[in-house]
Amino acid sequence: MALLLAGGCGERPEGERRAEDPEPAPDTALAALPAETEIVPVGGDIQRPERTRFEPPAYPESARQRGEEALVILELTVARDGSVAAARALRGPEDLGTAAAEAARHWEYEPTLVDGEPTAVRFADTIRFLLRPAGGHGMRLPPGAAAPGPRIGDFPDWEVAGHAFTACPCDTPCPCRSNAPPSHPPCHATTATEITAGHYGGLDLAGSRFVTLGPETWVALYFDEAMGEPRRRAILGIFRSLAPGAPQRYRAIRRVPLSIDESRGPGEVLRRAVIPGILEMETTLPLEDGRLAGRIPGMDVWSNEIAYGRTGVYRFGDPEIPAAWDHSGRQSNAKEFTLNLGMYREGRMLIQHADGSGDWTDAQQALFSCARTRSP
């Protein structure tokens, strides 16, 4: 599965071109701009405009076959109406740069106002090409590679029950939950999880609380500081068992003062997670008979069902990664789960059969059929 992450870097980077970088292509699309158009570089008081339409590039088969992952830096010229008039690769492998530039010509941005007038601007934007296996959980393997190391049967049996909620910048419903690329990449998804009952081997995991950041370039794991080393290792073991043999790459693993709280009112529940100085996020969810209402199928590591909520604050910032954002008021979803290793061993999780195609796969459709014929 090809995963494409887009972001911005504001200005053209300094420094000499690297040997593997393509020669900057000419601005052949500039003919779309009137000859007298003034193009203003972004910088100083002129901010990089917000992108309003994103089209992911096709992952070139040549790059896929050689297992190439790279960050491509583009130079974009955006017309006064926000359309991309020209795009060329400044840095990155040639085939990936070409694919990124072709896709970028379909992007759209908010018009940039200078002294109150729409103005054509030039700036750098980036897109990261990543490869990861179908059903990825933040762990990745090169294409076609066999996964070395432990198999799923090598892990101790585990079973956990609890609840979790996720916030991210995507639209509602979140396309990532139904086997499609994110609507607002990169995927700044943060999940707060509390295990209320369960075990890993013979170790009791009740009361374990942690926050995961990812599952892409920002992968981090924050453990409640009250959790001891055995429970922290057990949680890492559970994550390894979800995609055995795939490397887990964390930007940070830290112990922090973490609170995950909820307050219930008539027909709804407010769930809130706080790491002082790092994270604050909350969602309000509908309830019916004490359970989450409006549950629908959704890909998640903990459950095959999710429920959408109303996102309040969602702010994150950690200078040690470093990363920071504010996606308050965007998308959030929650799950209540009872899960065990056997469900992954038997391939019963929707997320195990993801391919990013934008529609449910045949294997996922088969799981829906099983769920419909199962007794309530």
C-alpha positions in Angstrom: 0.0 0.0 0.0 1.3 3.4 -0.9 0.8 6.1 1.6 1.3 9.7 0.6 1.7 12.5 3.1 1.5 16.2 2.2 2.7 19.1 4.2 4.3 22.6 3.7 7.7 24.0 4.3 7.0 27.7 3.6 10.1 28.7 1.6 12.5 27.1 -0.8 15.2 25.3 1.1 18.8 26.6 0.9 21.7 24.4 0.0 23.1 22.7 -3.1 21.2 20.2 -5.0 21.9 16.6 -4.0 23.1 14.1 -6.6 19.8 12.1 -6.5 17.7 15.2 -6.9 16.2 16.0 -10.3 17.2 19.0 -12.3 14.5 21.6 -11.6 12.1 21.4 -14.5 11.1 24.5 -16.4 7.9 26.3 -15.5 6.1 25.1 -18.6 2.7 25.8 -17.1 3.4 29.5 -16.6 1.8 30.2 -19.9 -1.5 30.0 -18.0 -0.7 33.3 -16.3 -0.9 36.6 -18.2 2.5 37.8 -19.1 2.2 40.9 -16.9 1.3 39.0 -13.8 3.4 39.8 -10.8 4.4 36.7 -8.8 5.3 37.4 -5.2 7.5 34.9 -3.2 6.0 33.8 0.1 7.9 35.0 3.1 7.8 37.7 5.8 4.3 39.2 6.1 3.1 37.1 3.1 2.0 33.7 4.5 1.8 30.4 2.6 -1.9 29.9 1.6 -4.0 27.1 3.0 -4.6 24.3 0.6 -8.3 23.6 0.0 -8.1 20.7 -2.5 -5.6 17.9 -2.4 -5.2 15.1 -5.1 -2.7 12.4 -4.1 -0.1 11.5 -6.7 0.1 8.0 -8.2 2.9 6.0 -6.6 5.2 5.3 -9.6 5.7 1.6 -10.2 9.4 2.1 -10.7 9.7 3.6 -7.2 7.5 0.9 -5.7 9.6 -1.9 -7.2 12.8 -0.5 -5.7 11.2 0.2 -2.4 11.8 3.9 -2.7 10.5 6.2 0.0 11.3 9.9 -0.1 10.3 13.4 0.6 9.7 15.5 -2.5 9.9 19.3 -2.3 7.9 21.2 -4.9 8.0 24.8 -6.1 4.5 25.9 -6.8 3.2 29.0 -8.5 -0.3 29.7 -7.5 -2.5 32.1 -9.5 -4.7 34.8 -8.0 -7.7 32.5 -7.9 -5.8 29.9 -5.9 -5.3 27.4 -8.8 -1.8 26.0 -9.3 -0.3 27.5 -12.5 3.0 25.7 -12.3 4.6 23.0 -10.3 8.2 21.6 -10.5 10.2 19.3 -8.3 13.1 20.8 -6.5 14.3 17.8 -4.5 13.6 14.1 -4.6 13.9 11.1 -6.9 13.0 11.9 -10.5 10.0 9.6 -10.9 8.5 10.6 -7.5 9.1 14.3 -8.3 7.4 14.0 -11.6 4.4 12.2 -10.1 4.1 14.8 -7.3 4.3 17.7 -9.7 1.6 16.3 -12.0 -0.7 15.8 -9.0 0.1 19.3 -7.6 -1.3 20.9 -10.7 -4.7 19.8 -9.6 -4.4 21.2 -6.0 -6.2 24.4 -5.0 -5.3 27.0 -2.4 -7.0 29.9 -0.7 -6.3 33.1 -2.7 -3.5 35.2 -1.3 -4.3 38.8 -0.6 -1.6 41.5 -0.7 -2.9 44.9 0.2 -6.4 43.5 -0.1 -5.9 42.3 -3.7 -5.6 38.7 -4.9 -2.0 38.0 -5.8 -0.1 35.3 -7.6 2.5 33.7 -5.2 5.4 31.2 -5.4 6.4 29.0 -2.5 7.6 25.5 -1.7 5.3 22.6 -0.6 6.2 19.0 0.2 4.8 15.5 -0.2 6.2 12.4 1.4 6.0 9.0 -0.4 5.8 6.1 2.0 5.3 2.4 1.5 3.6 0.2 4.1 1.8 -3.1 4.0 -2.0 -3.4 3.7 -3.7 -3.0 7.0 -0.7 -1.1 8.4 -0.7 0.0 12.0 2.2 2.4 11.8 4.7 -0.4 11.2 6.0 -0.8 7.7 7.7 -3.4 5.5 9.5 -3.0 2.2 7.4 -4.2 -0.7 7.5 -7.9 -1.3 9.7 -8.5 1.7 9.1 -11.4 4.1 8.6 -10.3 7.6 11.5 -11.6 9.7 11.3 -12.1 13.4 8.4 -13.3 15.5 5.1 -14.6 14.1 1.7 -14.0 15.7 1.8 -17.4 17.4 5.0 -16.4 19.2 3.2 -13.8 21.4 1.5 -14.7 24.6 -2.3 -14.7 24.6 -3.9 -11.4 25.4 -7.3 -10.0 25.8 -8.3 -6.4 26.6 -11.5 -4.5 27.0 -11.8 -0.7 27.3 -12.5 2.4 25.3 -10.6 4.8 23.1 -11.2 7.9 21.1 -9.4 9.5 18.2 -9.1 13.1 16.8 -7.7 14.1 13.5 -8.0 16.8 10.8 -10.0 14.7 8.3 -13.6 15.3 7.2 -16.4 13.5 8.9 -16.8 10.6 8.2 -13.1 10.0 8.2 -12.1 8.3 4.9 -9.2 6.5 6.6 -11.8 4.5 8.5 -13.4 3.1 5.3 -10.3 2.1 3.4 -9.6 5.5 1.7 -6.7 8.0 1.9 -7.0 10.8 4.4 -8.9 13.9 3.2 -6.4 16.2 4.9 -2.9 14.6 4.9 -0.7 14.3 6.7 -2.7 12.2 9.2 -2.3 14.0 12.5 -4.4 11.3 14.3 -4.1 11.0 18.1 -5.8 8.2 20.0 -6.3 8.1 23.8 -6.9 4.5 25.1 -7.9 3.2 28.5 -7.9 -0.5 29.2 -10.5 -1.3 31.9 -9.9 -5.0 32.0 -7.6 -7.5 30.4 -4.3 -9.3 30.5 -1.1 -10.0 28.5 0.0 -13.5 29.3 -0.4 -13.5 33.1 0.0 -9.8 33.6 -3.1 -7.8 34.6 -3.5 -4.7 32.3 -6.6 -3.1 34.0 -6.1 0.7 34.5 -3.5 1.0 31.6 -3.7 4.4 29.9 -1.8 5.6 26.9 -1.9 8.0 24.0 -0.7 7.0 20.5 0.3 9.5 17.8 0.3 8.5 14.2 0.2 6.1 12.4 2.5 7.8 10.0 5.5 10.0 10.3 4.7 11.3 13.7 4.4 7.9 15.5 4.8 8.4 19.3 3.6 6.7 22.4 2.9 8.4 25.7 2.3 6.2 28.7 0.6 7.3 31.9 3.5 7.7 34.4 1.6 5.5 36.9 2.1 2.5 34.6 5.1 0.3 35.6 7.7 -1.1 33.2 6.0 -4.6 32.9 2.7 -3.1 31.7 4.5 -0.7 29.3 6.3 -3.6 27.8 3.1 -5.5 27.5 1.4 -2.7 25.5 4.4 -2.6 23.2 4.0 -6.4 22.8 0.4 -6.0 21.9 1.2 -3.5 19.2 4.0 -5.8 17.8 1.5 -8.7 17.6 -0.8 -6.6 15.4 1.7 -6.7 12.5 4.4 -9.2 13.7 7.8 -8.9 12.1 7.2 -5.3 10.9 9.5 -2.7 12.5 7.9 -0.3 15.0 9.4 3.1 14.5 8.6 5.6 17.2 9.6 9.2 17.2 9.2 9.2 21.0 8.2 6.8 23.8 7.6 8.7 27.0 6.1 8.5 30.5 3.9 11.5 31.2 1.2 12.7 33.6 -1.8 11.5 31.5 -5.5 11.9 32.4 -8.3 10.3 30.5 -11.7 11.3 31.9 -15.3 11.2 31.0 -18.5 13.0 32.3 -21.9 11.7 31.4 -25.1 13.7 30.8 -28.5 12.9 29.4 -27.9 11.0 26.2 -24.2 11.8 25.8 -20.7 11.5 27.2 -17.8 13.9 27.1 -14.4 12.2 26.9 -11.3 14.2 27.5 -7.5 13.4 27.4 -4.8 15.8 28.8 -1.1 15.6 28.9 -0.1 18.9 30.5 2.0 21.1 28.2 1.6 18.5 25.3 -1.9 17.4 24.5 -5.5 18.5 25.1 -8.3 16.8 23.2 -12.0 16.1 23.8 -15.1 14.7 22.1 -18.8 14.6 22.9 -20.5 11.3 21.9 -24.1 10.2 21.8 -25.3 7.4 24.1 -28.1 4.9 23.9 -28.8 2.6 26.8 -25.4 3.5 28.2 -23.5 2.6 25.1 -22.1 4.6 22.2 -24.9 5.3 19.7 -24.6 5.5 16.0 -21.9 2.8 15.7 -20.9 2.0 12.1 -18.2 -0.2 10.5 -14.8 1.4 10.7 -11.1 0.3 10.5 -9.4 0.6 13.8 -6.8 -1.4 15.7 -9.1 -1.9 18.6 -12.5 -2.5 17.0 -14.5 -3.0 13.8 -17.0 -0.4 14.9 -16.7 3.3 15.6 -19.0 6.2 16.5 -18.5 9.8 15.5 -18.5 12.6 18.0 -18.4 16.4 18.2 -14.8 17.5 18.6 -14.0 20.2 21.0 -10.4 21.2 21.6 -7.7 19.2 19.9 -4.3 20.7 20.4 -0.9 19.0 20.4 2.6 20.2 20.7 5.8 18.4 21.7 9.2 20.1 21.0 11.0 16.9 21.5 9.5 15.3 18.3 9.1 18.1 17.1 5.5 18.5 16.0 2.6 20.8 16.8 -1.0 21.5 15.5 -4.4 22.7 16.4 -7.3 20.8 14.8 -10.0 21.8 17.2 -13.5 21.3 16.0 -12.5 18.8 13.2 -13.2 15.0 13.2 -13.3 12.6 16.2 -14.5 9.1 16.7 -14.6 6.6 19.5 -14.8 2.9 20.2 -15.7 0.6 23.0 -13.9 -2.7 22.6 -13.3 -6.3 23.7 -10.4 -7.7 21.7 -8.0 -10.6 21.8 -5.0 -12.0 19.9 -7.1 -14.7 18.3 -9.1 -12.0 16.4 -5.9 -10.9 14.7 -4.6 -14.5 14.3 -7.8 -15.4 12.5 -7.9 -12.2 10.3 -11.2 -11.0 11.8 -10.2 -7.3 11.9 -11.2 -4.9 9.1 -7.9 -3.1 9.3 -6.0 -6.2 8.5 -7.5 -6.2 5.0 -7.0 -2.6 4.0 -5.5 -1.5 0.7 -6.4 2.2 0.6 -8.5 1.7 -2.6 -11.3 3.9 -1.4 -13.9 1.1 -1.1 -14.3 -2.0 1.1 -12.2 -5.0 -0.1 -13.7 -8.4 -0.7 -12.2 -9.7 2.5 -13.8 -6.8 4.4 -17.2 -7.4 2.8 -16.9 -11.0 3.9 -16.4 -9.9 7.5 -19.5 -7.8 7.2 -21.4 -10.9 6.1 -20.1 -12.8 9.1 -21.2 -10.0 11.4 -24.7 -9.9 9.9 -25.2 -13.7 10.4 -23.8 -13.7 13.9 -26.3 -13.8 16.8 -26.8 -10.5 18.6 
